[in-house]
Amino acid sequence: MTAAECNGFASWAQPTQLRFVSGAYLRCPNCNSTNLKKISLAYQQGLFHTVAHTQLRAAGVGSCGPDLLIGKATTRGFHQSVLSKQLNPPVKWSYRKLTLWWVVVFLSIGWIVFYINTIPKNSAAVLSPPLVLWSGLSAVTFLLLLVFFWRHNQSTHKRRYSQWERSLLCQRCGTLTEQEF
């Protein structure tokens, strides 16, 4: 008897066979339950995106005569469950934030160094040795931080992300475990 004779569908339209993994390998170490879910799936199930469209059409008569009112609005929202917030994947360190904070610190401390060396001494010189030293140290520090951020994003982040992808959440007791697949 062919698949088409069993349920009336052509052989190419048959559902794929499900393959079950033995539950002996995927058990919670805390409660020995087989009710495990990947953390990435639990995280995605806790994210909710909302888009709502509203239209308004109205006609009114007032002291100035008849008037027509037409309006449209779109509302977008993002909601996340508490469990989903706790199961956030590891994120890469932002080069943009590093650059922004470096500029803020450089300009703030640079202004203080400039003020201390120029204003009280009534100096006409804009560049002073301490300001040049601060600029050099700041540039070297920025480059070292860039290398540090790059190394973190290339090695540590990849390791933590792969660990996050392999982790499972027990639906019974809430224990997080890392399994090799």
Secondary structure, 3 states (H helix, E strand, C coil): CCHHHHHCCCHHHCCCCCCCCCCCCCCCCCCCCCCEEEHHHHHHHCEEEEEEEEEEEEEEEECCEEEEEEEEEEEEEEEECHHHHHCCCCCCCCHHHHHHHHHHHHHHHHHHHHHHHHCCCCCCCCCCHHHHHHHHHHHHHHHHHHHHHHHHHHHHHHHHHHHHHHEEEECCCCCEEECCC
